[in-house]
Amino acid sequence: VFCEAKISDKLEFVFSLFDYDDKGVITQNELAVLILSCVRGMARLAGNHSRLDAFKSLPVRSLSKHIYKYLRKDLQEKLTYKDLQKWFYRDKTVIQFVRFYVDDTDVRVLARRKRKKMKQIEALFKKVAKKKEEG
């Protein structure tokens, strides 16, 4: 049932899982855990077990800071679902990554998409890591 849900419903559900105190907001630390959990979970579901070790070293804290910066929020502020939704739908790499895991198309097409999307994701993480090193 959940697999057939709209992406917006999935995003709201995931947000609610990491809103530990049910106040409708998440902290920067909770966002970092959310990102790591989602990436690792999608990799497992898609059978990318060989890449799971690489996900352990993803700069999720840097990516969460990048999201805060994009949203023009101070790191001490908490994010609402609307904040996360705003970032999610404007970052094309994230949308493509998620759609890759929810598409029901031919396996050969998925394999091509997977290679291309993984390169885009890796580029995004490298860009965030580089920004962290610079500043």
C-alpha positions as semicolon CSV with decimal commas, in nm:
position;residue;x (nm);y (nm);z (nm)
1;V;0,000;0,000;0,000
2;F;0,275;0,246;0,098
3;C;0,468;0,173;-0,223
4;E;0,171;0,294;-0,427
5;A;0,131;0,615;-0,225
6;K;0,209;0,957;-0,374
7;I;0,557;1,095;-0,316
8;S;0,405;1,380;-0,112
9;D;0,236;1,128;0,120
10;K;0,562;0,937;0,158
11;L;0,753;1,256;0,238
12;E;0,497;1,354;0,500
13;F;0,508;1,006;0,652
14;V;0,889;1,006;0,669
15;F;0,885;1,354;0,823
16;S;0,642;1,234;1,090
17;L;0,870;0,939;1,173
18;F;1,155;1,175;1,256
19;D;0,938;1,430;1,437
20;Y;1,015;1,249;1,761
21;D;0,817;1,480;1,990
22;D;0,515;1,519;1,755
23;K;0,543;1,900;1,752
24;G;0,542;1,930;1,373
25;V;0,910;2,026;1,351
26;I;1,247;1,852;1,325
27;T;1,593;1,964;1,429
28;Q;1,904;1,969;1,213
29;N;2,022;1,649;1,385
30;E;1,690;1,477;1,315
31;L;1,716;1,590;0,953
32;A;2,062;1,432;0,924
33;V;1,927;1,102;1,059
34;L;1,628;1,126;0,823
35;I;1,855;1,173;0,519
36;L;2,086;0,888;0,608
37;S;1,798;0,653;0,691
38;C;1,615;0,729;0,366
39;V;1,921;0,688;0,145
40;R;2,025;0,364;0,312
41;G;1,667;0,234;0,313
42;M;1,616;0,302;-0,057
43;A;1,948;0,140;-0,136
44;R;1,847;-0,171;0,055
45;L;1,505;-0,189;-0,110
46;A;1,660;-0,149;-0,452
47;G;1,915;-0,421;-0,384
48;N;2,216;-0,188;-0,382
49;H;2,378;-0,376;-0,093
50;S;2,724;-0,322;-0,240
51;R;2,680;0,053;-0,202
52;L;2,565;0,047;0,159
53;D;2,919;0,084;0,292
54;A;2,962;0,398;0,083
55;F;2,645;0,543;0,238
56;K;2,799;0,517;0,585
57;S;3,044;0,791;0,491
58;L;2,798;1,027;0,321
59;P;2,833;1,383;0,447
60;V;2,474;1,391;0,577
61;R;2,548;1,660;0,832
62;S;2,687;1,875;0,550
63;L;2,382;1,803;0,338
64;S;2,150;1,893;0,624
65;K;2,342;2,221;0,667
66;H;2,310;2,277;0,293
67;I;1,932;2,233;0,323
68;Y;1,920;2,485;0,607
69;K;2,125;2,731;0,406
70;Y;1,902;2,682;0,102
71;L;1,597;2,752;0,319
72;R;1,775;3,051;0,479
73;K;1,732;2,903;0,824
74;D;1,964;2,921;1,121
75;L;2,095;2,580;1,227
76;Q;1,927;2,622;1,566
77;E;1,585;2,665;1,405
78;K;1,359;2,369;1,350
79;L;1,214;2,273;1,014
80;T;0,847;2,223;0,946
81;Y;0,709;1,973;0,699
82;K;0,643;2,266;0,463
83;D;1,011;2,366;0,484
84;L;1,126;2,015;0,396
85;Q;0,866;1,993;0,120
86;K;0,984;2,325;-0,027
87;W;1,344;2,202;-0,045
88;F;1,249;1,852;-0,163
89;Y;1,047;1,965;-0,462
90;R;1,300;2,225;-0,576
91;D;1,607;2,001;-0,569
92;K;1,585;1,807;-0,894
93;T;1,854;1,557;-0,793
94;V;1,650;1,448;-0,491
95;I;1,329;1,416;-0,693
96;Q;1,505;1,209;-0,960
97;F;1,666;0,989;-0,696
98;V;1,333;0,919;-0,528
99;R;1,149;0,866;-0,855
100;F;1,416;0,616;-0,957
101;Y;1,315;0,399;-0,663
102;V;0,938;0,433;-0,718
103;D;0,920;0,393;-1,097
104;D;0,779;0,068;-1,232
105;T;0,949;0,072;-1,570
106;D;1,162;-0,176;-1,762
107;V;1,464;-0,311;-1,573
108;R;1,708;-0,203;-1,848
109;V;1,577;0,154;-1,828
110;L;1,611;0,143;-1,451
111;A;1,970;0,024;-1,479
112;R;2,058;0,317;-1,708
113;R;1,876;0,560;-1,480
114;K;2,045;0,415;-1,177
115;R;2,393;0,475;-1,315
116;K;2,306;0,829;-1,421
117;K;2,124;0,917;-1,098
118;M;2,396;0,773;-0,877
119;K;2,649;0,992;-1,057
120;Q;2,424;1,294;-0,996
121;I;2,382;1,205;-0,629
122;E;2,755;1,152;-0,586
123;A;2,817;1,490;-0,752
124;L;2,570;1,655;-0,512
125;F;2,738;1,503;-0,207
126;K;3,083;1,600;-0,337
127;K;2,963;1,955;-0,394
128;V;2,826;1,978;-0,040
129;A;3,146;1,826;0,104
130;K;3,358;2,072;-0,094
131;K;3,152;2,365;0,035
132;K;3,203;2,233;0,387
133;E;3,580;2,220;0,337
134;E;3,585;2,572;0,193
135;G;3,386;2,734;0,461
